[in-house]
Amino acid sequence: MAETNTAGPGTGLGTRSVRAGRHRPAALCAESYARLLDALTARGRLPEPAAAHARIRLDRDTARS
């Protein structure tokens, strides 16, 4: 974790911590993302056209990895 000074002294602004992202292989993310799509669609929170579009993109993105 790195600290970044966002402003000089006396400005009322301090530092903030920034976490470096961790890269996960696409296959690991794809499985949990597909479960999320299924759950949201089943609950009626994600319209089927949007879910279908997301699944197409998911398939396309994981085919490259």
N, CA, C and O of each residue as an XYZ file, in Angstrom:
260
protein
N       0.850     -1.171      0.000
C       0.000      0.000      0.000
C       0.897      1.237      0.000
O       1.855      1.326      0.769
N       0.583      2.153     -0.843
C       1.374      3.371     -0.953
C       0.567      4.550     -0.430
O      -0.659      4.582     -0.539
N       1.266      5.501      0.132
C       0.599      6.723      0.581
C       0.957      7.843     -0.383
O       2.110      7.996     -0.785
N      -0.035      8.607     -0.737
C       0.146      9.708     -1.665
C      -0.273     10.995     -0.981
O      -1.374     11.080     -0.437
N       0.585     11.987     -1.001
C       0.251     13.280     -0.431
C      -0.611     14.018     -1.440
O      -0.160     14.330     -2.542
N      -1.866     14.300     -1.058
C      -2.796     14.916     -1.994
C      -2.731     16.441     -1.993
O      -3.273     17.081     -2.894
N      -2.087     17.021     -1.012
C      -1.978     18.484     -0.963
C      -0.880     18.859      0.018
O      -0.409     18.025      0.791
N      -0.488     20.093     -0.021
C       0.565     20.571      0.861
C       0.069     20.804      2.279
O      -1.136     20.755      2.529
N       0.978     21.056      3.206
C       0.599     21.299      4.597
C      -0.276     22.543      4.728
O      -0.112     23.517      3.993
N      -1.199     22.490      5.673
C      -2.054     23.631      5.933
C      -3.255     23.747      5.000
O      -3.985     24.735      5.075
N      -3.478     22.795      4.147
C      -4.603     22.874      3.225
C      -5.837     22.148      3.741
O      -6.920     22.267      3.168
N      -5.670     21.395      4.822
C      -6.797     20.635      5.354
C      -6.965     19.284      4.676
O      -7.852     18.507      5.032
N      -6.123     19.012      3.712
C      -6.173     17.726      3.026
C      -4.969     16.900      3.433
O      -3.872     17.433      3.598
N      -5.166     15.634      3.591
C      -4.079     14.780      4.062
C      -3.605     13.817      2.999
O      -3.567     14.123      1.807
N      -3.249     12.654      3.473
C      -2.761     11.624      2.565
C      -3.845     10.577      2.377
O      -4.779     10.479      3.172
N      -3.710      9.814      1.339
C      -4.641      8.728      1.114
C      -3.850      7.474      0.783
O      -2.762      7.545      0.211
N      -4.396      6.347      1.139
C      -3.747      5.080      0.850
C      -4.317      4.521     -0.445
O      -5.522      4.586     -0.686
N      -3.457      3.984     -1.256
C      -3.866      3.406     -2.531
C      -3.397      1.957     -2.554
O      -2.213      1.671     -2.376
N      -4.326      1.064     -2.772
C      -3.974     -0.356     -2.854
C      -3.708     -0.723     -4.295
O      -4.459     -0.351     -5.197
N      -2.645     -1.448     -4.498
C      -2.346     -1.933     -5.842
C      -3.275     -3.108     -6.144
O      -3.474     -3.981     -5.300
N      -3.832     -3.125     -7.332
C      -4.727     -4.205     -7.715
C      -3.969     -5.514     -7.906
O      -2.788     -5.527     -8.252
N      -4.664     -6.585     -7.677
C      -4.065     -7.897     -7.903
C      -4.649     -8.465     -9.185
O      -5.867     -8.524     -9.349
N      -3.791     -8.876    -10.077
C      -4.237     -9.445    -11.344
C      -4.675    -10.881    -11.110
O      -3.940    -11.675    -10.522
N      -5.866    -11.209    -11.567
C      -6.360    -12.583    -11.495
C      -6.550    -13.088    -12.914
O      -7.004    -12.345    -13.784
N      -6.208    -14.336    -13.151
C      -6.451    -14.888    -14.491
C      -7.923    -14.771    -14.867
O      -8.801    -14.891    -14.014
N      -8.182    -14.539    -16.133
C      -9.550    -14.312    -16.611
C     -10.467    -15.482    -16.294
O     -11.649    -15.280    -16.015
N      -9.945    -16.700    -16.330
C     -10.787    -17.871    -16.067
C     -11.337    -17.851    -14.640
O     -12.482    -18.246    -14.419
N     -10.548    -17.401    -13.676
C     -11.023    -17.332    -12.294
C     -12.118    -16.281    -12.142
O     -13.112    -16.505    -11.451
N     -11.932    -15.162    -12.776
C     -12.930    -14.100    -12.709
C     -14.188    -14.477    -13.483
O     -15.297    -14.146    -13.065
N     -14.023    -15.161    -14.599
C     -15.152    -15.498    -15.465
C     -16.157    -16.381    -14.750
O     -17.364    -16.197    -14.903
N     -15.674    -17.332    -13.975
C     -16.570    -18.251    -13.288
C     -17.463    -17.516    -12.282
O     -18.676    -17.726    -12.253
N     -16.867    -16.668    -11.473
C     -17.665    -15.932    -10.487
C     -18.560    -14.886    -11.162
O     -19.668    -14.628    -10.690
N     -18.093    -14.287    -12.253
C     -18.902    -13.313    -12.984
C     -20.118    -13.988    -13.609
O     -21.214    -13.427    -13.600
N     -19.929    -15.188    -14.149
C     -21.048    -15.929    -14.737
C     -22.084    -16.269    -13.663
O     -23.286    -16.188    -13.916
N     -21.627    -16.647    -12.469
C     -22.560    -16.918    -11.367
C     -23.317    -15.655    -10.970
O     -24.508    -15.713    -10.667
N     -22.628    -14.516    -10.972
C     -23.285    -13.244    -10.659
C     -24.358    -12.929    -11.693
O     -25.465    -12.529    -11.332
N     -24.044    -13.104    -12.971
C     -25.032    -12.864    -14.028
C     -26.256    -13.755    -13.840
O     -27.392    -13.294    -13.945
N     -26.012    -15.033    -13.560
C     -27.119    -15.970    -13.354
C     -27.993    -15.553    -12.175
O     -29.220    -15.567    -12.268
N     -27.358    -15.182    -11.069
C     -28.103    -14.804     -9.871
C     -28.920    -13.534    -10.095
O     -30.085    -13.468     -9.704
N     -28.321    -12.540    -10.714
C     -29.044    -11.285    -10.961
C     -30.203    -11.486    -11.930
O     -31.270    -10.895    -11.764
N     -29.988    -12.319    -12.938
C     -31.051    -12.596    -13.905
C     -32.190    -13.359    -13.243
O     -33.361    -13.048    -13.460
N     -31.845    -14.361    -12.432
C     -32.866    -15.168    -11.744
C     -33.708    -14.315    -10.800
O     -34.897    -14.580    -10.623
N     -33.109    -13.300    -10.198
C     -33.838    -12.428     -9.263
C     -34.580    -11.298     -9.974
O     -35.284    -10.515     -9.336
N     -34.421    -11.215    -11.291
C     -35.093    -10.163    -12.040
C     -34.412     -8.815    -11.939
O     -35.017     -7.794    -12.265
N     -33.153     -8.789    -11.491
C     -32.423     -7.530    -11.332
C     -31.620     -7.148    -12.558
O     -31.143     -6.018    -12.670
N     -31.468     -8.110    -13.496
C     -30.724     -7.850    -14.718
C     -31.583     -8.318    -15.888
O     -31.884     -9.507    -15.994
N     -31.980     -7.406    -16.762
C     -32.812     -7.797    -17.907
C     -32.084     -8.820    -18.782
O     -30.863     -8.769    -18.931
N     -32.836     -9.729    -19.345
C     -32.251    -10.805    -20.158
C     -31.402    -10.286    -21.316
O     -30.346    -10.861    -21.579
N     -31.812     -9.217    -22.030
C     -30.938     -8.720    -23.115
C     -29.565     -8.261    -22.600
O     -28.546     -8.492    -23.251
N     -29.548     -7.622    -21.452
C     -28.274     -7.182    -20.877
C     -27.435     -8.379    -20.449
O     -26.219     -8.393    -20.642
N     -28.086     -9.385    -19.867
C     -27.376    -10.590    -19.444
C     -26.807    -11.329    -20.652
O     -25.680    -11.821    -20.606
N     -27.582    -11.407    -21.727
C     -27.108    -12.077    -22.941
C     -25.889    -11.355    -23.515
O     -24.925    -11.990    -23.944
N     -25.941    -10.042    -23.516
C     -24.811     -9.247    -24.005
C     -23.579     -9.495    -23.129
O     -22.474     -9.669    -23.642
N     -23.771     -9.511    -21.821
C     -22.652     -9.740    -20.900
C     -22.053    -11.126    -21.105
O     -20.833    -11.287    -21.054
N     -22.896    -12.123    -21.336
C     -22.392    -13.485    -21.560
C     -21.600    -13.581    -22.870
O     -20.589    -14.281    -22.933
N     -22.052    -12.886    -23.904
C     -21.321    -12.870    -25.170
C     -19.938    -12.261    -24.972
O     -18.938    -12.803    -25.443
N     -19.890    -11.140    -24.278
C     -18.597    -10.494    -24.013
C     -17.714    -11.358    -23.142
O     -16.504    -11.435    -23.355
N     -18.319    -12.012    -22.153
C     -17.564    -12.899    -21.269
C     -16.937    -14.041    -22.071
O     -15.759    -14.356    -21.906
N     -17.740    -14.654    -22.939
C     -17.228    -15.741    -23.777
C     -16.105    -15.253    -24.693
O     -15.095    -15.935    -24.867
N     -16.289    -14.085    -25.266
C     -15.277    -13.533    -26.166
C     -13.973    -13.227    -25.412
O     -12.883    -13.534    -25.894
N     -14.099    -12.624    -24.234
C     -12.918    -12.240    -23.472
C     -12.165    -13.446    -22.918
O     -10.935    -13.431    -22.862
N     -12.880    -14.479    -22.513
C     -12.193    -15.649    -21.963
C     -11.642    -16.542    -23.079
O     -10.738    -17.338    -22.825
N     -12.155    -16.433    -24.291
C     -11.618    -17.226    -25.404
C     -10.209    -16.776    -25.756
O      -9.409    -17.565    -26.259
N      -9.901    -15.506    -25.492
C      -8.558    -14.966    -25.804
C      -7.518    -15.402    -24.793
O      -6.327    -15.411    -25.105
N      -7.938    -15.765    -23.582
C      -6.937    -16.067    -22.553
C      -6.612    -17.527    -22.481
O      -5.788    -17.937    -21.664
